[in-house]
Amino acid sequence: MNLLDMFFKGGFVMWLILLASILGLAVIIDRFIVLRKARINVPAFMVRIRGFIKKRDISGAISYCMEEKSPISNIVRKGLMKYRFGHDRVKDAIENAGSQEIIKLEKGLNVLATVAGVAPLLGFLGTVTGMISAFMTVQELQGAVGPSDLAGGIWEALITTAYGLIVGIPALAIYNYFLGNVKKLVGEMETVANDVVDVIQDGKESEKEDEEIEFEA
């Protein structure tokens, strides 16, 4: 018996498991592409950004961020766009942009987690309904069934459990993998954000010192 025959033997619950697997696969492909594009060389990125800020070339820093096209560069860019309004506005802009980027990174992960939890339960549901059907047949035949007949009904019922676990286990493992990647990116975003704010604050203090020196002169 091939996999297609086994699928149809599982009954209507198999179609629900198939739907769950399609949703999970769509989320996996989408998140894989998004998280792959989100990765950048953070140390190299910060060296360039620090250089631009220390030279007070904010437009150059913004242009560089636009070239990178990553969550980290996006939050830095939005913060630098508020540079002329002061340190506090930069910090607020970075925090708001960070919240938006985290939402984008986590998009769809709740669906994948649901698939990981629901697929095995659907499998168990199919098994229960299949067992009920098998024992109803035994009752109708007034117990006049052979062991092979009963075993056949039971293994057909267990197919849904197997397929549910086949979908649910990989979905759970990949969900945890993506979640770990998102947490790592969030940590990098926080580090970069704090670093940029500190560099800007230092730059503002240097500007004030220069102005005081010029005033005294």
N, C-alpha and C positions, 0 to 999 in steps of 0.2 A: 504494500500500500504506500503510495507516494504522499508527499506533504499536502497536495491539493485535496486528495481524498480524505485525509485526516482532518483537514480544515472543515470540510463540509460535514463530516461526522460529528463535529463539535457543536453544531446547532447555531442558533441566532446569536448567542453570546460571543461566538468567534468573530462576528462582524463588528461588535463593539470593541473587542480587543484589537482588531485590525485598524479601526478608526483611531484608537488611542496610540497605536504604534506609528501611524502616519503623522499625527499631530506631534508626537515626540520627535520623530525624525526631522520634521520641518523646523522645529525649535533648535535641535542639535546643529543642523547645517547653518542656520541663521546665526546662532551664538558663536559657533566656531569661526565664522568669517569676521564677525564683529570684534571678538576678543583678539583674533590674530592681528587685525588692523590697529587695535588699540595699543599694542606693545611698541615701545620706543626705547632707545638707549638713554635712560634717565641721566646718568652722569654727564654724558656728552651734551645732552640737551641743556642741562643746568649751567655748564661751562659757557655755552654760547649766550644764554639768557643773562647770566651775570655780567658777561662782557658788554652786552648791549646796554644794560641798565647803568653800569658804572660809567660808560661813555655818554650816558643820558640820551642814547639813541633809541627812544621808545618806539618810534615808527619802524625802525629796523627790527626790533624785537617782535613787534606785532606781525610784521611780514614773515619773519622766520616761523612764528607759531602757526600762521596760516598755511605754510608749506608742509609742516609736519602732519597736520590733520589727525590728531589723536585726542582722547579725552583730556590728557594732561596738558597738551598745548592749548586746547580750547579754554580751559579754566584760567591759564596764565594770560592768554590773549584778552579775555574779557576783563581780567583784573587790570591789565596794563592800559586798557582803553579808558579806565577811570583814573589814570595816574595823575592827571592835572588837578583832580579834585581832592587829592590828599590820601594819606595812608589808610584812614578808616574806610573810605569809599572803595579803595582797592581791595581791602580785606573782605568787605561785604560782598563785592562783586565776585570774588573768587569763591567764597562760601556758597553763594547762590548758584554759580555755575557748577561747582562741585556736586551739589545736590541733584541738579539736572542730569549731569553725566552719570551719576550712580544709578539713577532711575533708568537711563538708557541701557546701561550695562546689565542691569538685572531684568530687563524686559524679557518676558517669555520663560524665565526660570521657574516661576510658579506653575506654569503649564506643565513643564517637564517634571516637576516634583509631583504634580497631580497624577500624571501618567504613571510615574514610578509607583505610586501608592494604589491607584485604582486598577491597573492592569492585573495584578495578582488577585485582587478582590473579585474582579469580574471572572477570573479563572475559577476561583472557588465557588462563585455563584453558579457558573455553568456546571461544575461538578455536582453541586447539591441538586440542581434541577434535573440533571441527568440521572442521579441516583434515585430521586423520587420517581422519575419515569420508569426506571428499571424495576423498582419494587412494585409499582402499580401494575406492570406487566406480569410480575410474579403472582400478584393477587388475582388478576383476571384469569390467569391460567390455573388458579387454585393450587399453586405450588408445583405444578407438573412441568418443571423446567430442569434441564440438566445443568451441571456445574459450568459447562462451556457456554451455555446461553447466558447465565448470570455474569460470568466473567467478561463476556463480550460487551454487555451493557455497562459494566463498571469501567472497563478501560476506555470506552468511548466517552464516558462522563469525565474521566481524568484527563482527557486531551486538553480541555479548556484550562485546567490548572497548569499544565505544562506550558502551554502557549502564553498564559498570563505571566508566568515566571520568566519565560524567555524574553518577554517585552519589558517587564518591570525591573529585573535585576540590572541589565545594562543601562536603563534609563536612570536608575538611582545612582549608579557608579558615575555616569557622565554628569549628572546634576551636581554631585559633590565635587567633581573635577572643575566644572565651570564656576561653582561657588568659591572654590579655593582661588581660582584665577581672578575673580572679581575682587575678593578680599585683598589679594596682592596688589591689584591695580589701585584700589582705594587707598591702601597704605602708601603707595608711591605718590598718589595725588596729594595726600595730606603732607607728605614730606616736602614735595616740590612747592606746594602752596605756602607752607611756613617759611621755606627758604627764600622764595620770591618776596614775600612780605618783609622779611628781615633785610634783604638786600635793598629794597625800596626805602625802608625806614633809615637804613644807614646812609643811603644816598641823599635823602631829605635832610638829615642832620649835617651831612657834609656841605650841602648847599647853604644851610643857615650859618655854618661856621665861616664859609667863604664870604657871605654877605656881611657878617659882623666884622670880619677883617677889613673888607673894603670900606665899610662905614667908618671904622676907627682910623683908617688911613686918610 
